[in-house]
Amino acid sequence: MSASTPSPRSPSAADTAAGTSTAGGPAPVPRTYLALTRTATYSFFAALPLLVLYEVGALLVNADRAFAIRVGADVWVKQFLARLGATGHLALAAVVVVIGIAVVVWERKKRLPLRPRYFAGMLVESTVWGVLLAYLISGAVGALFNGALAAEGLRAAGGLAQAAPPGKATMLVLSLGAGLYEELVFRVILVGGLYLLARRVLGLERTAAYLGAALIGAFLFSAVHYTGPYAYPLELSSFTFRFLFGLALNALFLVRGFGIAAWTHALYDVMVVGIWS
């Protein structure tokens, strides 16, 4: 009697980023929409419009201000680069180019096809996820706390700067920046790092590594909004909303990749600004 061979399982975004498959060998060459759009190459090219729109928009809305208003995670990234000796927007652009080259070189052997319709599909998919998050999470928190979740709490949950003026243009720009930079910091660096740590250092199984990274990342994502000079008043309802929002984005990042998570976050914030500002 011959032994049965287990059917191969499609790797997650985190496994794809690590360059491994569930069988321990090289990751298979992706060809379908779901597989291609969670690769580092597609995530990089999908995130470029967010970077350009946010940076250009930030320059325009801050042109007449003595102190620029930017997303907190953006400031953290630029402060980190400044400590390495790279300052200014040109330095960030250079870093983006270097990352882009590294991504292309990293995945060059896969010969990934770049299909424009797939990028359009990513935008549609992210919009659907954004709408679902808006209704499902706000509904869940509203049920838990008897509807005690104000519009301001919803707006803040997306990561928009508390110190921002009520101008809609500024809030829209910050929405794009939150989608890009908060996903970079909290999903790629934090959750991705925790996942790899759990897998490669602690030796945890894939599911346990997923859950641990997602839960810790969501807690820290929520908690950081209540620290620093512009901290929000700590309320259980708003903390829970941010925790669930971060948890959902963590799941999207681990399963669908950085590009989908970044656009979902950005479009969610844009919808919140359009409805409640």
C-alpha positions as CSV (number, residue, x, y, z in Angstrom):
1,M,0.0,0.0,0.0
2,S,1.5,3.3,-1.1
3,A,1.6,6.2,1.3
4,S,-0.6,9.2,0.4
5,T,1.0,12.5,-0.5
6,P,-0.3,15.6,1.2
7,S,-1.6,18.2,-1.2
8,P,0.5,21.4,-1.2
9,R,-0.9,24.4,0.5
10,S,-0.6,27.9,-0.8
11,P,1.9,30.0,1.2
12,S,0.8,33.0,3.2
13,A,2.1,36.5,2.7
14,A,4.5,36.1,5.6
15,D,5.8,32.8,4.3
16,T,6.2,34.3,0.8
17,A,8.1,37.3,2.2
18,A,10.4,34.8,4.0
19,G,11.0,33.0,0.7
20,T,9.8,29.6,1.9
21,S,6.9,27.3,1.3
22,T,5.0,25.2,3.9
23,A,7.1,22.2,2.8
24,G,10.3,24.0,3.6
25,G,11.5,24.4,0.0
26,P,11.5,27.3,-2.3
27,A,8.1,29.1,-2.6
28,P,6.2,28.2,-5.7
29,V,6.0,30.8,-8.5
30,P,2.7,32.6,-8.1
31,R,0.5,33.2,-11.1
32,T,-3.1,33.7,-9.8
33,Y,-4.5,37.0,-8.6
34,L,-4.5,36.0,-5.0
35,A,-1.0,34.7,-5.1
36,L,0.6,37.5,-7.2
37,T,-1.1,40.4,-5.3
38,R,0.4,39.3,-1.9
39,T,4.0,39.2,-3.2
40,A,6.5,41.9,-2.2
41,T,6.7,43.1,-5.8
42,Y,3.0,43.8,-6.1
43,S,2.9,45.3,-2.6
44,F,5.7,47.7,-3.4
45,F,4.2,49.0,-6.7
46,A,0.7,49.2,-5.2
47,A,2.1,51.3,-2.3
48,L,4.0,53.8,-4.5
49,P,0.8,55.8,-5.4
50,L,0.1,56.2,-1.6
51,L,3.6,57.5,-1.0
52,V,3.4,60.0,-3.9
53,L,-0.1,61.2,-3.0
54,Y,0.6,61.6,0.7
55,E,4.0,63.3,0.3
56,V,2.7,65.8,-2.4
57,G,-0.5,66.3,-0.4
58,A,1.4,67.0,2.8
59,L,3.6,69.6,1.1
60,L,0.5,71.4,-0.2
61,V,-1.6,71.4,3.0
62,N,1.4,72.4,5.1
63,A,2.6,75.1,2.8
64,D,1.3,78.0,4.9
65,R,1.9,76.4,8.3
66,A,4.8,77.1,10.7
67,F,4.7,73.5,11.9
68,A,3.9,70.7,9.5
69,I,1.1,68.3,10.4
70,R,2.0,64.7,9.5
71,V,1.1,61.2,10.5
72,G,3.0,60.0,13.6
73,A,4.4,56.9,12.0
74,D,5.7,59.0,9.2
75,V,7.6,61.2,11.7
76,W,9.0,58.0,13.4
77,V,10.3,56.7,10.0
78,K,12.0,60.0,9.1
79,Q,13.5,60.4,12.6
80,F,15.0,56.9,12.3
81,L,16.4,57.8,8.9
82,A,17.8,61.0,10.3
83,R,19.7,59.1,12.9
84,L,21.3,57.1,10.1
85,G,22.3,60.4,8.5
86,A,19.6,60.5,5.9
87,T,17.4,63.6,6.2
88,G,14.7,65.2,4.0
89,H,12.2,63.9,1.5
90,L,14.9,63.2,-1.1
91,A,16.5,60.7,1.4
92,L,13.1,59.0,1.8
93,A,12.8,58.8,-2.0
94,A,16.3,57.3,-2.2
95,V,15.3,54.7,0.4
96,V,12.2,53.8,-1.5
97,V,14.2,53.4,-4.7
98,V,16.7,51.1,-2.9
99,I,13.9,49.0,-1.4
100,G,12.2,48.8,-4.9
101,I,15.5,47.5,-6.4
102,A,15.9,45.1,-3.6
103,V,12.4,43.8,-4.1
104,V,12.9,43.3,-7.8
105,V,16.2,41.5,-7.3
106,W,14.8,39.4,-4.5
107,E,11.9,38.1,-6.6
108,R,13.6,38.2,-10.0
109,K,13.9,34.4,-10.3
110,K,10.1,34.1,-10.1
111,R,9.7,36.2,-13.2
112,L,6.4,37.7,-11.8
113,P,4.1,39.0,-14.5
114,L,3.0,42.6,-13.9
115,R,-0.7,42.7,-14.8
116,P,-2.3,46.2,-14.6
117,R,-5.8,44.7,-14.1
118,Y,-4.5,43.0,-10.9
119,F,-3.6,46.4,-9.4
120,A,-7.1,47.7,-10.2
121,G,-8.4,44.5,-8.5
122,M,-6.3,45.3,-5.4
123,L,-8.0,48.7,-5.2
124,V,-11.5,47.2,-5.5
125,E,-10.6,44.5,-3.0
126,S,-9.2,47.0,-0.5
127,T,-12.4,49.1,-0.9
128,V,-14.5,46.1,0.0
129,W,-12.4,45.3,3.0
130,G,-12.6,48.9,4.2
131,V,-16.4,49.0,4.0
132,L,-16.6,45.6,5.8
133,L,-14.3,46.7,8.6
134,A,-16.2,50.0,9.1
135,Y,-19.5,48.2,9.6
136,L,-18.4,45.0,11.3
137,I,-16.0,46.4,13.8
138,S,-18.0,49.5,14.7
139,G,-21.1,47.2,15.0
140,A,-19.3,44.8,17.3
141,V,-17.9,47.5,19.5
142,G,-21.3,49.3,19.6
143,A,-22.9,46.1,20.7
144,L,-20.3,45.5,23.4
145,F,-20.6,49.0,24.8
146,N,-24.2,49.8,24.1
147,G,-23.4,52.0,21.1
148,A,-20.8,54.0,23.1
149,L,-18.5,54.8,20.1
150,A,-18.6,58.3,18.9
151,A,-17.6,59.4,15.4
152,E,-14.5,60.9,16.8
153,G,-13.5,57.5,18.1
154,L,-14.0,56.0,14.7
155,R,-12.0,58.7,13.1
156,A,-9.1,58.3,15.6
157,A,-9.1,54.5,15.2
158,G,-7.8,54.8,11.7
159,G,-4.7,56.5,13.0
160,L,-5.4,60.1,12.1
161,A,-3.5,62.8,14.0
162,Q,-5.4,64.1,17.0
163,A,-3.7,67.5,16.6
164,A,-5.0,67.9,13.0
165,P,-7.2,70.9,12.2
166,P,-10.8,70.1,11.0
167,G,-9.9,70.9,7.4
168,K,-11.1,68.0,5.2
169,A,-8.1,68.3,2.8
170,T,-5.7,67.8,5.6
171,M,-7.6,64.9,7.0
172,L,-7.7,63.2,3.6
173,V,-3.9,63.6,3.2
174,L,-3.4,62.2,6.7
175,S,-5.7,59.2,5.8
176,L,-3.4,58.3,3.0
177,G,-0.3,58.7,5.2
178,A,-1.8,56.5,7.9
179,G,-2.5,53.8,5.4
180,L,1.1,53.8,4.2
181,Y,3.2,54.5,7.2
182,E,1.2,52.8,10.0
183,E,1.0,49.7,7.9
184,L,4.8,49.9,7.3
185,V,5.6,50.3,11.0
186,F,2.9,48.2,12.6
187,R,2.3,45.5,10.1
188,V,5.6,45.0,8.1
189,I,8.1,45.8,10.8
190,L,6.2,44.9,14.0
191,V,3.9,42.0,13.0
192,G,6.2,40.7,10.3
193,G,9.1,40.8,12.7
194,L,7.2,39.1,15.5
195,Y,6.0,36.4,13.1
196,L,9.5,35.6,11.9
197,L,10.8,35.7,15.5
198,A,8.2,33.2,16.6
199,R,8.9,30.9,13.7
200,R,12.7,31.0,13.4
201,V,13.8,31.8,16.9
202,L,11.1,30.4,19.2
203,G,10.3,27.5,16.8
204,L,6.5,28.0,17.1
205,E,4.1,26.4,14.6
206,R,2.7,28.5,11.9
207,T,-0.7,29.0,13.4
208,A,0.7,29.9,16.9
209,A,3.1,32.3,15.3
210,Y,0.2,33.9,13.4
211,L,-1.9,34.3,16.5
212,G,0.9,35.6,18.7
213,A,2.1,38.2,16.2
214,A,-1.4,39.4,15.3
215,L,-2.5,39.7,19.0
216,I,0.6,41.4,20.2
217,G,0.7,43.7,17.2
218,A,-2.9,44.7,17.6
219,F,-2.5,45.5,21.3
220,L,0.6,47.7,20.6
221,F,-1.2,49.4,17.7
222,S,-4.0,50.4,20.0
223,A,-1.9,51.2,23.0
224,V,0.4,53.6,21.1
225,H,-2.5,56.0,20.6
226,Y,-2.7,56.6,24.3
227,T,1.0,57.6,24.8
228,G,3.0,60.7,24.0
229,P,2.2,64.4,24.0
230,Y,-0.9,64.0,21.8
231,A,-2.3,60.9,23.6
232,Y,-6.0,60.2,23.4
233,P,-8.0,59.8,26.6
234,L,-8.0,56.1,27.5
235,E,-11.4,54.6,27.1
236,L,-12.2,50.9,27.0
237,S,-14.5,51.3,24.0
238,S,-12.1,53.2,21.8
239,F,-9.2,50.9,22.9
240,T,-11.2,47.9,21.9
241,F,-12.1,49.4,18.6
242,R,-8.5,50.2,17.8
243,F,-7.5,46.7,19.0
244,L,-10.0,45.0,16.7
245,F,-9.1,47.3,13.8
246,G,-5.5,46.5,14.2
247,L,-6.2,42.8,14.5
248,A,-8.2,42.8,11.3
249,L,-5.4,44.7,9.5
250,N,-2.9,42.2,10.9
251,A,-4.9,39.3,9.5
252,L,-5.1,41.1,6.1
253,F,-1.3,41.6,6.1
254,L,-0.5,38.0,7.0
255,V,-2.9,36.6,4.5
256,R,-3.1,39.2,1.7
257,G,0.1,41.2,2.0
258,F,1.2,44.7,2.7
259,G,-0.4,46.3,-0.4
260,I,-3.9,45.2,0.4
261,A,-3.5,46.1,4.1
262,A,-2.1,49.6,3.3
263,W,-4.9,50.5,0.8
264,T,-7.6,49.0,3.1
265,H,-6.4,51.2,6.0
266,A,-6.1,54.3,3.8
267,L,-9.5,53.9,2.1
268,Y,-11.1,53.2,5.4
269,D,-9.8,56.4,6.8
270,V,-10.9,58.3,3.7
271,M,-14.4,56.9,4.1
272,V,-14.4,58.0,7.8
273,V,-13.3,61.5,6.9
274,G,-15.9,61.8,4.1
275,I,-18.7,60.7,6.4
276,W,-17.8,62.2,9.8
277,S,-15.7,65.3,9.1
